[in-house]
Amino acid sequence: MGVGGLTYRSVDAAANVPSGTTSNHFRTRDALLLGVIVEIEKLRRAFWRALVTEVNPTTISDLVGIGAAYANGAVGVMSTRVRAYMALLMEGWSHPELREPLQRGRDAQIPRTLQLMRKVNPKTPELHAEIFQDYLTGIIYQQLANPASDFNPRPGVEALITALLLPLEPRAAQQ
């Protein structure tokens, strides 16, 4: 269906509210799209927060578990929302006014991811949180676009997190 199928009438019907309710809250189509972005981000943050609260990572294994659970949830219970978000990202190509709110969602997640990673290795640079976050996004989008019946994000997440968080040996020791 894509973003083009998002109408006031379809939202009213899906929400099982009287016709015109959505247009009373979102006066323009851009306002409706921005409202969808905000709602999806709120639900995504709540899902992430629940995973983090459940585990409270202190080891690489804990962090791998959170990353794998997040990816599995994104392609499972959250797949409809993630697909909608993907469609909105693509819509940003032709509607620049959507780019900033979409980017804000990603940017807000980086400090949260960094905080978790620093519980495991306090020296983790922000770049590593960005790499981890972008990797999760990539494997989630790939799985939704081209589903693999044996999808298992854990090995890739583990390889990446291990490479990012284990301290690097000093150059002299490598020679």
Secondary structure, DSSP 4 states (H G I P E B T S, - for coil): -TGGG--HHHHHHHHT--TTHHHHH--SHHHHHHHHHHHHHHHHHHHHHHHHHHH---SHHHHHHHHHHHHHHHHTTTHHHHHHHHHHHHHTTT-GGGHHHHHHHHHHHHHHHHHHHHHH-TT--HHHHHHHHHHHHHHHHHHHHS--TT---HHHHHHHHHHHHSPPPPHHHH-
